Amino acid sequence: MRSKPLAKLLLVLAGLLLVLAPAASAAETLVLTCKICTELVITGNDLPANQSVRVSVVDVKTGQETTGQFYVDTDANGAFVKKIPMDLGEHPSVESTVWKKDGSVLVVAAHTRFTAPCKPEDTLAFTGSHTPLLLGLGLVLLTAGGLLVRGSRRASHPAH
């Protein structure tokens, strides 16, 4: 009997929440890509339209800026594309940040050359397991142990 008033109250609260909630806006996006190992392509979308935004590119490994900060103008849709000459062999992982003119951060993105067509010069060591080799060694040792136990039991119980 108390559930009807409670259900009505929850329905009214949900309706108020929908009416008073601000409309969601698209989130800013920043994508770093490369088609060749000597050029980084920075693409921004859903940024403030027709404004100049500041962009920086930092080497993740060293923390140093790879290029000086620069300004890019967005179009009427709040988008921009900027190509920067960069040796991705020398800077394998980079991070880019876009700021408004007042200094507040809009969006941050990272890029690693492992998704690029560049072949890494310093490949990681193999850290996986050698399962077939270890399985074979385990079976050999288990068989040898079983034969030793069987042989010791025969030696301790002489036949009558």
CORKAFEN-V364318 format. One record per run of one state. SS is the DSSP state (hx for helix, st for strand, lp for the rest). FROM is the first residue (numbers start at 1). TO is the last residue. Records with the same first field share a line. If there is no record, write none. Layout:
SS=FROM-TO, FROM-TO
//
This chain:
lp=1-1, 21-28, 34-38, 46-51, 60-64, 66-69, 74-79, 86-92, 100-104, 116-130, 157-160
hx=2-20, 113-115, 131-156
st=29-33, 39-45, 52-59, 65-65, 70-73, 80-85, 93-99, 105-112
//
